[in-house]
Amino acid sequence: MANIRVNKRPETERATDNLLVAGDYYPRHTSAEPLISRDIQKLVTQSDGAIVNLEAPIHTETPPINKYGPALSLARDSIDKVSEMGFTGATLANNHIMDYGGAGLRETTTRLEANDVGWVGAGENRREAFTPMTVTTANHDVSIINAADREFGTVSESEPGYAWLGDDLSGELRDQTKESDITVLVLHGGIEYEPIPAAQRRERYQRLAETGVDVILGHHPHVPKGWEVHEGTPICYSLGHFLFDFDRKSRKPKTEWGLLADVRIESGSVKEVVLVPVQQHQDHPRVRLLGDNKPQEQYLSVCQNVLNSRSKFHGLWQELAVTRYEEYYGKRLRG
């Protein structure tokens, strides 16, 4: 059975095939300075495949779509940096990739392809958005499927957008697991800033794990969350950020922490998922290995302890649900 473990000092020498998966990438500014430290660059470039979540499209002359919340965009050289860091693929299913409509998506995918970076999770129509990206390792074909919660810009049969988690993926996932040696499901969604997934989301991910996918990796909540193995399938509910630039007023605790998921593959199955803690900084290199960090270790320990206890999990979730309801709706409903 596959297991999940944390390793603060990752090994680049390994006897297995692997896929490295990073969380959300949204740098407001880039420069000639390296974005990542040498040890992280080595980890990325020596992987059989490495993917990162591209949290925004290239900025275009097209005005942003009408939506609730900010419209994010990236400079063109931010896409070039993805390749320079050594990433070979990008996940696009997220709540910002369509902020500049189909034009922004097309410019983004064109720039990725010019940098020889594959992409998955969005497209001109539903078929393209749900088409897996394949990473070929020495001994395995690894299929990556990417989808997100429904917000603004979900794909349809004839309109561009990103793949929606609300679509019934079960049949497609079961079919894909028969065709591929390994199937990796990368999902973007969840309640922001909280240490645990919502009870309904946890149940949904567990049901998706039962389709036969080999690993489920999540991001979007801006902070790392806990993980578990459900019926042999590792589930990481949130990797947190890889590099995400908030404005200073919006920055919150723990958003500077993230996890890299090093998925180790052997003999047609996932042997283990090694989680590598990283931290982002304001100076260069922007992303570095976290190393020994007691506050983060304590935070992750709490996340795990809650998931390992049914009573603790449901008790904390009930408390968070009430708090969130009051925060978002209570004052409005009372006028």
C-alpha positions, -999 to 999 in steps of 0.1 A, spaced: 0 0 0 12 35 -8 22 58 20 27 95 25 56 110 44 73 144 49 110 148 40 126 182 48 158 172 29 147 156 -3 167 130 -21 173 136 -58 188 101 -62 160 76 -64 154 40 -76 119 47 -88 102 67 -115 86 99 -103 64 129 -109 68 162 -90 37 183 -84 38 219 -71 10 242 -59 -2 276 -71 22 298 -91 13 335 -94 43 359 -93 34 396 -96 69 405 -108 98 386 -122 135 395 -127 167 381 -140 173 366 -105 164 329 -100 129 323 -86 139 290 -68 169 279 -49 194 255 -64 183 225 -43 147 230 -55 158 235 -91 178 202 -88 147 185 -75 126 198 -103 150 192 -132 159 157 -120 123 145 -119 109 125 -147 82 151 -150 74 183 -130 41 202 -131 29 234 -114 -5 251 -112 -5 282 -134 -30 304 -114 -36 331 -140 -34 337 -178 -12 361 -197 -24 397 -195 -41 407 -228 -56 438 -243 -90 420 -240 -108 433 -209 -113 409 -180 -145 390 -177 -173 402 -154 -169 382 -122 -169 385 -84 -134 389 -70 -101 400 -86 -91 393 -121 -55 380 -121 -30 380 -150 7 372 -156 34 389 -176 47 368 -205 81 363 -189 63 346 -159 54 318 -184 90 317 -196 101 312 -160 81 281 -157 103 265 -183 135 280 -168 127 265 -135 125 231 -151 88 224 -151 76 203 -180 38 208 -175 12 232 -161 -23 226 -147 -48 252 -158 -81 242 -142 -85 269 -116 -107 299 -108 -85 325 -125 -73 310 -157 -103 324 -176 -101 359 -161 -93 373 -195 -116 350 -214 -107 327 -243 -82 352 -256 -62 351 -224 -63 313 -224 -51 310 -260 -22 334 -255 -12 314 -224 -13 280 -240 6 293 -270 33 307 -248 35 274 -228 39 255 -260 66 279 -273 85 270 -241 79 233 -246 57 231 -215 27 208 -217 -7 218 -202 -39 202 -190 -73 212 -175 -86 238 -199 -94 241 -236 -116 253 -264 -142 227 -255 -150 201 -230 -132 173 -249 -100 193 -249 -102 205 -213 -107 169 -200 -80 153 -223 -52 140 -200 -16 151 -202 8 122 -204 42 122 -188 64 93 -200 89 81 -175 115 53 -180 90 26 -172 55 41 -171 30 63 -189 15 87 -163 -18 104 -172 -26 136 -154 -63 148 -152 -70 182 -139 -103 199 -128 -115 226 -105 -145 239 -86 -171 257 -106 -167 294 -104 -162 317 -134 -151 303 -168 -160 266 -168 -158 249 -201 -188 237 -222 -192 216 -253 -186 246 -275 -172 274 -253 -136 276 -239 -130 272 -203 -115 250 -176 -125 215 -166 -152 214 -139 -150 191 -109 -188 191 -109 -189 171 -141 -194 134 -134 -158 123 -137 -162 88 -123 -167 70 -156 -139 90 -173 -115 82 -145 -123 45 -145 -117 44 -183 -85 63 -179 -71 40 -152 -75 11 -176 -56 29 -204 -27 43 -183 -1 28 -161 -6 55 -135 -35 81 -132 -29 113 -112 -59 135 -104 -50 171 -97 -79 191 -82 -82 229 -75 -107 239 -49 -117 240 -13 -122 265 16 -94 290 18 -71 294 48 -85 266 69 -64 236 81 -89 208 71 -111 201 41 -148 205 43 -166 173 53 -184 171 19 -151 177 0 -133 150 19 -162 125 11 -161 136 -26 -123 130 -29 -126 97 -12 -153 87 -38 -130 98 -66 -102 77 -51 -125 47 -53 -126 50 -91 -91 35 -92 -70 67 -96 -35 63 -81 -32 96 -63 -52 128 -57 -34 161 -52 -52 193 -43 -45 231 -42 -63 264 -41 -69 270 -3 -37 291 -1 -24 270 28 -12 233 31 -38 209 45 -35 173 58 -34 141 39 -45 105 41 -45 72 22 -81 60 13 -84 25 1 -48 25 -11 -50 59 -28 -30 88 -13 -50 120 -10 -33 154 -3 -60 179 3 -39 210 -4 -3 216 -13 -6 253 -6 14 278 -26 45 273 -47 49 310 -53 18 333 -50 22 371 -45 -5 386 -24 -6 423 -19 6 431 16 -29 439 29 -42 405 18 -13 383 31 -24 359 58 -5 335 81 8 302 67 3 313 31 41 315 27 43 277 33 38 250 6 44 214 -1 60 198 -32 45 163 -39 72 139 -51 51 109 -64 73 78 -65 62 51 -90 73 15 -91 61 -16 -109 29 0 -121 17 16 -89 24 46 -67 49 34 -40 48 66 -19 42 103 -20 71 123 -4 60 158 7 88 184 6 81 216 27 90 249 10 87 285 19 84 316 -3 103 348 5 103 384 -7 139 384 -17 156 360 -42 155 331 -46 118 334 -39 112 297 -31 135 277 -8 134 245 11 118 251 45 141 228 65 136 227 103 106 249 112 88 241 144 56 262 137 51 245 104 57 210 119 32 217 146 7 230 121 10 199 99 8 177 129 -25 192 140 -38 188 104 -30 152 105 -42 145 140 -76 159 131 -79 138 99 -70 107 119 -98 112 144 -134 110 132 -147 129 162 -121 156 161 -126 161 124 -164 164 125 -162 186 156 -137 210 141 -155 211 108 -188 219 125 -171 248 144 -155 261 112 -187 259 93 -206 280 118 -177 305 120 -176 308 82 -214 311 79 -213 340 104 -184 356 87 -198 356 52 -236 356 57 -246 364 93 -243 402 92 -258 404 57 -289 384 68 -294 405 99 -291 437 78 
